[in-house]
Every structure is written in structure tokens, then in C-alpha cells.
Amino acid sequence: MNSKNKKGVEMSLNVIIIAAIGLLILLILAFLVVRSGGNVSETTTKSCVTQAGVCGNTPCEQGKQITSTSDCKTSPNTYCCKIV
């Protein structure tokens, strides 16, 4: 009867160890996601599209260039122009 109790304790210990490892992995992944996603809102609020613009290779009409974007700067001659 003593061996049955020992097997039950070993199984419980294995489950606890596996759960602890799984929790550690989840915490590491959550930390990495939060750390890498910190600049997402900053980037999307300053994108050309969210400011009612479109990226193009030709200069914008006078008064229609949006200068505070970072997504249109794939090459030196790319512009973000208001479409409204």
C-alpha cells in the first residue's frame, strides 16, 4: 500500500514541475511580446495612412505634404501626401 502512495506523490510532483516550467515559458514570452510591442502605438499613430495620407514617389501639391510620418521613408524620394 505504501508504493501506491509513492506513485501518486511522484505523479503530483511531475505535474507541478511541468506546470512550473510552462508558467516560466509563458512569462518569458509575455515579457518579450510586451517589450517588442511597446512602440506599436507610437508607430501606428504617426503613419501616413492614419493621418489621411498616401505614400508616393512624386512630390505633393503645395500644403498637402505630411512631414511627421516614418512609414513612407523607404527611399529618399518618397512622400506622404494628404488625400483629402
C-alpha positions as CSV (number, residue, x, y, z in Angstrom):
1,M,0.0,0.0,0.0
2,N,2.9,2.3,0.6
3,S,4.1,2.0,-3.0
4,K,0.7,3.3,-4.3
5,N,1.1,6.5,-2.3
6,K,4.6,7.0,-3.5
7,K,3.5,6.7,-7.2
8,G,0.8,9.3,-6.5
9,V,3.3,11.7,-5.0
10,E,5.6,11.2,-7.9
11,M,2.9,12.0,-10.4
12,S,1.9,15.1,-8.4
13,L,5.5,16.3,-8.3
14,N,5.8,15.7,-12.1
15,V,2.7,17.7,-12.8
16,I,3.9,20.6,-10.5
17,I,7.3,20.6,-12.2
18,I,5.8,20.6,-15.7
19,A,3.3,23.4,-14.7
20,A,6.1,25.5,-13.3
21,I,8.2,25.1,-16.5
22,G,5.1,26.0,-18.6
23,L,4.4,29.1,-16.5
24,L,8.1,30.2,-16.8
25,I,7.9,29.9,-20.6
26,L,4.6,31.9,-20.7
27,L,6.1,34.6,-18.5
28,I,9.2,34.9,-20.8
29,L,7.0,35.0,-23.9
30,A,4.8,37.7,-22.4
31,F,7.8,39.8,-21.4
32,L,9.2,39.5,-25.0
33,V,5.8,40.5,-26.5
34,V,5.3,43.4,-24.2
35,R,8.8,44.6,-24.7
36,S,8.7,44.4,-28.5
37,G,5.2,45.8,-28.8
38,G,5.9,48.9,-26.9
39,N,6.4,51.1,-30.0
40,V,3.4,49.8,-31.9
41,S,1.0,52.5,-30.8
42,E,3.6,55.2,-31.4
43,T,4.3,53.9,-34.9
44,T,0.7,53.5,-36.0
45,T,-0.5,56.9,-34.8
46,K,2.2,58.6,-36.9
47,S,1.7,56.5,-40.0
48,C,0.8,58.2,-43.3
49,V,-2.5,56.3,-43.7
50,T,-3.7,57.2,-40.2
51,Q,-3.1,60.8,-41.0
52,A,-5.3,60.6,-44.2
53,G,-2.3,60.3,-46.5
54,V,-0.8,58.1,-49.1
55,C,2.8,57.3,-49.9
56,G,4.1,58.2,-53.3
57,N,7.2,58.9,-55.4
58,T,6.1,62.3,-56.7
59,P,6.2,65.4,-54.6
60,C,3.0,66.5,-53.0
61,E,1.0,69.6,-54.1
62,Q,1.7,72.7,-52.0
63,G,0.4,72.4,-48.5
64,K,-0.5,68.7,-48.8
65,Q,2.7,67.1,-47.6
66,I,2.6,65.3,-44.2
67,T,6.1,65.5,-42.6
68,S,5.6,63.7,-39.3
69,T,5.5,60.1,-40.7
70,S,8.1,57.4,-40.7
71,D,6.4,54.7,-42.9
72,C,6.9,56.5,-46.2
73,K,10.7,56.9,-45.8
74,T,11.6,53.7,-47.5
75,S,13.7,55.7,-50.0
76,P,14.8,59.4,-50.1
77,N,12.3,60.3,-52.7
78,T,9.1,59.0,-51.1
79,Y,6.5,61.4,-49.9
80,C,3.3,61.3,-47.7
81,C,0.6,63.4,-49.3
82,K,-2.9,64.2,-47.9
83,I,-5.6,62.7,-49.9
84,V,-8.4,65.0,-48.6
